[in-house]
Amino acid sequence: MRASLVATAFAIGMLVPTVASAQTADGAGASPSSSAGELSEGARSASPATAPAPAAPFARTDEDRARFRWAVLFAGGPWMVPGGHTGGIGGVGSQLGVQLNEQFAIYASPYALLGAAVTSTGSGASGVAAVNIPVMAEATFGNIFQIAGGPSLDYVAAGFSKVDANGTTAAAAAGAFFGLNFRAGLAIGREGPGRRSRFMLGFELHPTFLGGVGVPTSAMVTLGWGKF
């Protein structure tokens, strides 16, 4: 009996340390995983929210920006003079100014011109040398169609004569005079917004107010090249 009790006590004494060791091992094995999970949760909660990217600043394009505008033009057409004189006038010109944006522009369009006219019966003749300097406001539509107009300062040297039953009548005009210039045209070339290089075809109507002499008027077709 005593031997049985001793054996039982010995077995219990051996079992208790084994269970305690197993519990300690289980706790040690679970601790790193549990700690890593808790650390990951803490890192996620502590990390700041990602801020949205700032909006890109507005980038100006060529069509929004004012730029230098120029063109070289050749012109020619009828010249109509009071008193029944009709003839021709022609010369060279340019456009120099500012293209404000894709549609609107302001520029000077000086021309150097020579012209002559006669009456239908040949009894009268006129001649002119002129430098016209109109200042034009222009609108471009669809990158192709152009409409412009403005006042002009015209430096003119002109002579007019006519022979009829009453004898010979002569008149002359020299100096600076007021004029007007109107233009309609096409700009033919590369499509698209921004600075454009184009072949330019136009029609220009230009009256010059010469006081008592009258209002001779030119109606010219213009051909040239420009950037705007």
Secondary structure as UniProt FT lines:
FT   HELIX           2..46
FT   HELIX           62..64
FT   STRAND          67..81
FT   TURN            82..84
FT   STRAND          85..99
FT   STRAND          104..108
FT   STRAND          111..119
FT   TURN            120..121
FT   STRAND          124..141
FT   TURN            142..144
FT   STRAND          145..164
FT   TURN            165..166
FT   STRAND          167..189
FT   STRAND          197..209
FT   HELIX           211..213
FT   STRAND          217..227
//
